[in-house]
Amino acid sequence: MGTNVRSSRGLTTRVFAALALAAAMAVPMAACTLGTDYPTILDIPAPRADTPMNADEVKQATDSLISDRDQLSAETRAADPKPQSAASNSAKKLGKKKPAAPAAPASQTAAAGAATQTAGADVKQ
């Protein structure tokens, strides 16, 4: 009786192992399906029908973009009369000041001072 249970468990383990192996192989194979979704490497696109913009058209497009930007910026300022950064708002809420810029260590300052003092110290004769 004991051998039947053991052999049944071994068979079940082998079946699950075979299914796991088949699933592991099926995933990469499914990712490699062939299709016509992408052009081939040597496909060259057709020549463009329109010509590139000349200098006047570029200037007109640039001016249009600048005016659109200025208009949107003005609308934003009108909607929010006191724009503040998130960092300054959170610092004000907490009652903290912004941290000062870190000072250079004294060794670097002394080395820089010595370098500037010796520059041009060679006297031409």
Secondary structure as the mmCIF struct_conf table of DSSP 4:
data_model
#
loop_
_struct_conf.conf_type_id
_struct_conf.id
_struct_conf.beg_label_comp_id
_struct_conf.beg_label_asym_id
_struct_conf.beg_label_seq_id
_struct_conf.end_label_comp_id
_struct_conf.end_label_asym_id
_struct_conf.end_label_seq_id
HELX_RH_AL_P HELX_RH_AL_P1 GLY A 2 ALA A 31
TURN_TY1_P TURN_TY1_P1 CYS A 32 CYS A 32
BEND BEND1 THR A 36 TYR A 38
TURN_TY1_P TURN_TY1_P2 ILE A 41 LEU A 42
HELX_LH_PP_P HELX_LH_PP_P1 PRO A 45 ARG A 48
BEND BEND2 ALA A 49 ASP A 50
HELX_LH_PP_P HELX_LH_PP_P2 THR A 51 MET A 53
HELX_RH_AL_P HELX_RH_AL_P2 ALA A 55 ALA A 79
BEND BEND3 PRO A 81 LYS A 82
HELX_RH_AL_P HELX_RH_AL_P3 ALA A 86 LEU A 94
TURN_TY1_P TURN_TY1_P3 GLY A 95 GLY A 95
HELX_LH_PP_P HELX_LH_PP_P3 LYS A 97 PRO A 105
HELX_RH_AL_P HELX_RH_AL_P4 ALA A 106 THR A 118
TURN_TY1_P TURN_TY1_P4 ALA A 119 GLY A 120
HELX_LH_PP_P HELX_LH_PP_P4 ASP A 122 LYS A 124
#
